[in-house]
Structure formats: structure tokens, C-alpha cells
């Protein structure tokens, strides 16, 4: 076993869902679908918008249906946690965090 594999294993946190992991330093430690970097909160956004698993697979053909179902299941089991990530990623919160604004043309700029 190489050093990189050992480091990855030490930083990987398994969850109660077989396809969902958290890896320190990857996507800010948010739950992701194993081996992809696709976050559970991204899948939850599609799910909450009424997209079907089949639709999500059209957007992300590298995923398997079991992985998408597991991400949805993780969201439903850990809704408060995932909703916190969704709230942090709302545009108004990101703009506030980085002291940015949107001008009349829709361009994001530093606040003056």
C-alpha cells in the first residue's frame, strides 16, 4: 500500500450509506458519492426540484442509479446537515461571506 493510499484512507470517513463518504479536504468535508466528488447536497438540490433519478443520471452519466438513490437516502436521513450546506451555498450567503455584490449587469464584483 502506497503513502497516498494510506493518507486517503486515514482522511476518509465512512457513513451509514454504502456509496457516501466524507473525505477531509475534499469538497470541504461534505458528503460525496464515493469516487466522484459529486456532493449529496448537489443531488439533494435536484431531488428537491422534482428531478427524477433518471433525469439526474442524464446530467451525471458517470453515476450509477444506486449511487443517486443512496445520495437521496442520505439526504433524507441527514436532512438538517445537508440543508446547512445548501443554505451556505445560496448566492446571497456566498456574496456576503466574500464581501461581493452584483452590479446592474449581473456581474459579481467586490463591494466598494
Secondary structure, 3 states (H helix, E strand, C coil): CCHHHHHHHHHEEECCCCCEEEECCCHHHCCEECCCCCEHHHHHHHHHCCCCHHHHHHHCCCCCHHHHHHHHHHHHHCHHHHHHHHHHCCHHHHHHHCCEEECCCCCEEECC
